[in-house]
Amino acid sequence: MTTPATRSGTGQPAELFFEDLVPGLTVDLGVVTVDGDEMVAFARRFDPQWYHVDPDLAGKSRHGGLIASGFYTVSLFMRAYVDHLLSRAAADASPGLEELRWLAPVRAGDRLAVRVDVMGARPSTARPGLGTVSLTGTMLRLGPDDRPEQEVLRTRFRGWFAARPTEAEPAGPADSPEANLPDHGPTGADQPASEPAETNPAETEPAETSPDGPEQPEGGPAKAEPHD
């Protein structure tokens, strides 16, 4: 049965875990094309500044036309990140980001290549069973020949990812129920009918107990100590 800790960011069974996201790894998140209608609709809803929503004013300005809200651009990055990485990885929440920079204007029709680079990874001290991964995300505008022309967005952030589950080892002969039974030799039922089963007098004596109850055998379970 799949546990929530082993599901991907979109709820499917995960195939990538914290151990797979090693420093130096680059993940291609594909290419997104900026839809002009969506770009303006986003700005009208969330960032209605004139250079995002008024084509006449924007056309007469130094911008030379409408430019995307930076938050629309980073939303395009986030969608690519989910589609191409988080949908496969055992992703948990994110503790936050350290940097978000808009390096060049983004316009309708731009084709943006998206990627993330793993910068660091360590077990989480706040969330046992998770690892903290430091990532850098970038978006680069592509030219007509599909070669990168300009970096338009850069962000540095962290994500929590579940460690790969460890599978329980199969039970060996020593772990089988029969192996835990005491070995007293043949029982009375196994003896020939003409010979009654032998009885060890020592085994018929009641076990000694202390006034406070049975003694803890040496090497038994230690008392758990509290810890963080």
PyMOL commands that set and color helices and strands:
alter all, ss='L'
color gray80, all
select helices_A, chain A and resi 4-6+18-20+36-46+50-53+55-60+70-86+173-175+177-180+188-190+201-204
alter helices_A, ss='H'
color red, helices_A
select strands_A, chain A and resi 26-33+96-102+111-123+130-142+148-162
alter strands_A, ss='S'
color yellow, strands_A
deselect
rebuild
show_as cartoon
